[in-house]
Every structure is written in C-alpha cells, then in structure tokens.
C-alpha cells in the first residue's frame, strides 16, 4: 500500500477514526493490526520475516537484561545480530556476494559457477532490521530497559507510517509514545496534515514530474551526451530528495494524527556548506544510526588521525552497501567518506574561508555540485554507465549556446516547460531556505488566515493536477 494510492486514502481515515474512538488500552492493538495489514498489502507471506525478526530481538532483549554474565550477554547479542542480519543478507546481499566471489576467482583463472537465488526483496527489510538491531544493542549497553510487553514492542517495530522507509526510530523515542495515555490534540493533527500536504507536493509534483526525464536518459545513456546528462544529474538530485523526504514528511505527518512524534529525517540538506553538514541534514535517522552503532564503536574521532579517517571511510562504505547490493553504491559511499576525510584534513583553512560571505556561497556551491555528481554512482546501473556520463557530460561545452540548446532539445524541454519546472523547484527552494531559520509550518500558522489558506489550497490544487490518474508511483527508497 503506497502513501499516494487510493487504498491508503481509505485506509488512513478508517484507522484514524477508530483509533480515537476506542479505549486507550486497545489502541496499540489497533496500530499493530493496521501496521501488519499495511505491510501485508505488498506481499502477505513476508509478514513471517518481520514477525520472526521482531520475536528474535524481543526475546534477546529480555535474555540480555536478565543475564548477569557479560560473556553470555555478548553471546545473546551476537546471536541476535547474526539471525536478523542473516535474513537481510539472504534476501539482499547473497547474490551480490556469490557473484563478486565468482568474479574475483575468475580474475585469477579459477572457474566457479555461482548459484543465485530468485528472491523478491521484502519492502522495508533494511529499515526494520536496523530498528531491531539498535534496540538490542541499546539493551546490551544498558541504555534502555528491555520491553516486556510483546504487543508494545511489535507495534514499535512495525508502526506503519515509518515501517517501509523510515525514519529509523529509536525505542526510547517511539515506545513510550505507543504506551502513553494521550488525548486528541487538534493542533498536532492539523500540523500533521499540513506536513503530509507538503510531502505529497514533493513526491507528486516534483519527484514524479522529474522522474520520466531521469528514467528516459539513464535508460538509454548511449543516445545522450553533453548538457542533457547535466540536466538529468540535477533532476535526479531533486527527484531522490523530494521522493524520500516527501515520504518522510508524509510518515511524520501521519504519525502526528495518532499523537506520535517521529524524528525529523531531512533538514534542507542542499543548503549545506560542508559534506559533514550535509550528512547532518540528509537521512538523519540513518546517519545518526551509523554514527552511534558503527562509527563511534570503531573509535570515532577519539583516536589518531589515521584511525579516525579509517573509521570515517569504513562507516561510509558500509552506508553505501546498506543502500544496495551493487559496487556503484559502495563507490558512492566511498566517495562521500573520502570527501569528509579531505574536508577534515583541510578544515583549518576552510573554517576561516567559510566565515566570509563569499566563502559561504562558494562552499555551498561546491558541496551542491559534489552531491549532484556523487548521485551519478547512486543512480547508474553499472560503473560503465558512471564512466560514460563523466566522459560525455561536457561534450561541446566549448560552444556554450549550442551546448545548452542541444541539452534541452535532446530531452524535450521547451522554454515554456523550463519556466514551468523552474517555478516548481523555486517553491521547494524557498520553503527549504525558510526552514533553515525554524519550523515552516509554525511560521505559516502565524500568518493571516487568507495567506495561510491560499498557500494550502495552491499546494493541494497542484497535487491534484499533477497526480497521475489511476497510478500510484512507488517511492525510490522502497528498493533499499
């Protein structure tokens, strides 16, 4: 069930109304049933995976808390991670692993024909696996108490707004909210609807509008060169941001309807003035997960410079692998890790440079261009495609007018269409820029009622006009 589908438009109001009508003690049960129904709407048989992962981590948490012997606690932790990660490995990484091993053996003249599995990747498996792992690790560290109520815990793992593509929640934030007694908050629900509206604008109006151009060019790269490639590189940067942050906004807004606050997942990342800042603003729940459970345990920056840089690089390589079982994703993570290392090494000079107005502007421009170029690794089907784009994106650049004109013509963007697309993107940029200085929804709430409703109606109208009739397009991050 997609957030932008007709079925969700029926499902959500029903769950919302019933949730606030039934007694408090039954609400977690309704959320759990609704969440499992939501997940099973994709493929009913994969409910077994989330149930198994939930049960293993639930039991492990209790065993770890009860056990006095440190080595046994560690054994329980390791077993839980192996079981949960084993399922993830089987469905997501097994084929990549055996094919990579086969390629390595072939390079040294050893023939081996790998056996691959034809398994459909379960939606959201990377997200809920990481959520269960963080819970077990936190119990092992003594940061939280193990949850004894299986229903509460299962609801925490499967909470339907964030189940499929995050934010990756921590138990100390979400579990207490599932258990707490709360009254319907009209203002919170209103803010949730507004956030959902903005999320749908990002997804339906921008991401889905730019996606056909991106798919067309990346689908047959050999027919394109020059500025056409530059355009779709930029379009994909906006597409993936609006698609994923749009999902997060809808998820966070939906949770607010049930009186629950999820963590913020995006914070105007394309206005960052450093790669480090970008990762504090992009997919915040994942970047903080890697920080807390990989980077810091490796030693973080509390070690020698060389070790610190190794820790950074390892963390980003793992982050790349998390996104997909392809070498292009690993290179994408490596590129970001290497950029952070270079940035940290040059920090004494860059710190003074960024304090100046021109320095801030130039830093933003460099980071934005870097992020755009790094997405090439993310979107390309293979490293050969990556090489093709870098080799051909500047073809005929010595003839600027022809370079620009041919680029727009090749992908079918007229002057009228360009103005139209630029207007949509400008609205996004303005709202993101305003958000740098505070919550946009709170700012809009302070405006005159006429201004507020004009803005809401404009966004709603654009969503209706841009929605593909009868078609619900999938969110990009569902494949991860």
Secondary structure, 3 states (H helix, E strand, C coil): CCCCCHHHHHHHHHHHHHHHHCCHHHHHHHHHHHHHHHHHCCCHHHHHHHHHHHHHHHHHHHHHHHCCCHHHHHHHHHHHHHHHHHHHHHHHHHHHHHHHHHHHHHHCCCCCCCCCCCCCCCCCHHHHHHHHHHHHHHHHHCCCCCCCCHHHHHHHHHCHHHHCCCCCCCHHHHHHHHHCCCCCCHHHHHHHHHHHHHHHHHHHHHHHHHHHHHHHHHHCHHHCCCHHHHHHHHHHHHHHHHHHHHHHHHHHHHHHHCCCCCCCCCCCHHHCCCHHHHHHHCCHHHHHHHHHHHHHHHCCCCCCHHHHHHHHHHHHHHHHHHHCCCHHHHHHHHHHHHHHHHHHHCHHHHHHHHCCHHHHHHHHHHHHHHHHHHHHHHHCCCHHHHHHHHHHCCCCCCCHHHHHHHHHHHCCCCHHHHHHHHHHHHHHHHHHHHHCCCCHHHHHHCCCHHHHHHHHHHHHHHHHHHCCCCCCCCCHHHHC
